[in-house]
Amino acid sequence: HWLGEPSIGALPRVLFLRTDLGIRTLEDLKRRKEPLALAGSSRGSGDSVAGEFLRSIGLPVKNVLGYRGSAASFAAIERKEADGRITSQESVQTRYRRFLDEGMIRPILSLGKDPRLKPFPGVATLDDLNLDAGQHELAEYLIKTWSHLRIYGVPPGVPAKRLAVLREAFSEAVKSPQFIKDAARQGVPVSPSSWEEIEADMKSLAQASPRILIMYKKLAGLK
């Protein structure tokens, strides 16, 4: 049973590359001969799956996994140990803003949309990848899996009255001025999703075709 989500999810997910690589556009990337190393955490994570998808459609990228979270991945980029990273636009515009402000990274490709965030101007999107029908269906499925990042829920079997109280309490908590102030201090924008929105998205994911699930599992390294 979902309670809600306090902040923006992981959309859009953006491919950021080091500016010193000289790659300014998606077309520049396509002309690259050697694959670029994208820092990530582990197989099956959002950044890893996104990297595998881009590699599967022919872009010259490869995952380098094992970094413990975003901070370690961005540190690898700063050391020029990694060439870039696929992560949420919100994350880079808040907690890792200095990488943009200091010109260390550049957005190249944006996957998915979030109406609460303005897209990076002039950056390539899903439409610029010229995907076939099957690839596009898989991409849309991936984007749905990224739409929620920090969901709160309780196990099945919670009594209906208790569940209603928890949902109301969660809704009130994310509207609290103190909560919003604390989140802003940590660079986290508060833009909640209701449990109804989450439930609808989960049902949509569950209705995916077996073919798409097989393709997704392959990208995620699952058997």
C-alpha positions, -999 to +999 in steps of 0.1 A: +000+000+000+016+033-012+016+063+011+032+088-014+064+103-025+079+136-011+100+148-040+106+147-077+114+113-091+143+105-114+129+122-145+142+133-168+173+111-166+201+128-184+234+117-199+261+141-186+297+140-201+328+158-191+332+191-210+369+185-217+360+155-240+348+181-265+314+164-271+287+190-274+259+172-291+243+137-296+258+137-331+293+143-317+288+114-294+277+091-323+310+099-340+330+088-311+352+057-318+360+045-283+332+039-258+330+064-229+330+052-193+299+060-174+302+058-136+275+039-119+267+019-088+255-016-096+238-038-122+200-032-121+202+003-109+186+031-129+220+045-141+232+011-151+200+001-170+200+035-188+237+029-199+230-006-211+200+007-231+221+034-248+248+008-256+222-016-270+210+010-295+246+017-307+258+046-287+295+044-277+292+041-240+299+015-214+291+012-177+318+012-151+301+000-119+310-003-083+308+034-072+289+038-039+263+063-049+262+096-068+288+113-047+314+087-055+304+087-092+308+125-095+341+123-076+353+099-103+342+123-130+361+151-113+392+129-111+387+122-149+385+085-139+351+084-155+338+102-186+303+109-174+272+096-157+235+091-164+215+106-135+184+127-128+183+163-139+170+173-104+201+158-088+225+178-109+206+210-105+205+207-067+230+186-048+257+185-076+250+220-090+287+230-089+296+205-116+274+225-140+283+259-126+320+251-128+316+238-164+329+203-156+299+185-172+275+191-201+241+175-207+240+156-240+208+135-239+176+138-219+153+108-214+118+113-201+099+144-190+088+159-158+064+189-160+079+203-128+113+208-144+123+230-173+142+209-199+178+218-207+177+240-238+189+224-270+196+190-255+187+159-275+157+139-264+142+105-270+128+117-303+163+124-316+174+087-312+154+075-342+144+043-325+124+015-341+090+006-326+104-021-303+132+001-290+108+030-284+084+007-265+113-004-243+125+032-238+090+042-227+089+013-202+123+024-188+111+059-184+081+047-164+104+028-140+123+061-133+092+082-127+093+076-089+125+076-068+117+078-031+084+060-026+070+054+009+047+024+016+035-002+041+032-040+037+000-057+026-024-065+054-024-031+071-059-024+084-078+000+062-084+026+089-047+026+099-038+029+062-061+059+058-045+076+089-010+070+076-018+083+041-033+115+056-003+119+079+021+115+050+002+141+030+003+166+058+039+159+066+051+168+031+032+201+033+049+211+066+068+243+064+096+228+086+098+198+063+101+220+033+127+242+050+148+212+060+146+198+025+156+231+009+186+233+032+197+199+019+191+209-018+161+186-022+130+201-039+097+190-023+071+182-050+050+153-037+032+126-056+000+111-041-005+074-035-031+074-062-006+086-088+019+060-077-007+032-077-017+041-113+019+041-125+026+007-108-004-009-124+008+004-158+042-011-153+027-044-143+007-045-175+039-045-197+042-073-223+063-103-216+086-093-245+094-060-228+100-076-195+125-100-210+143-071-227+143-051-194+156-080-174+185-084-199+194-048-195+192-051-157+214-082-157+185-103-142+177-140-151 
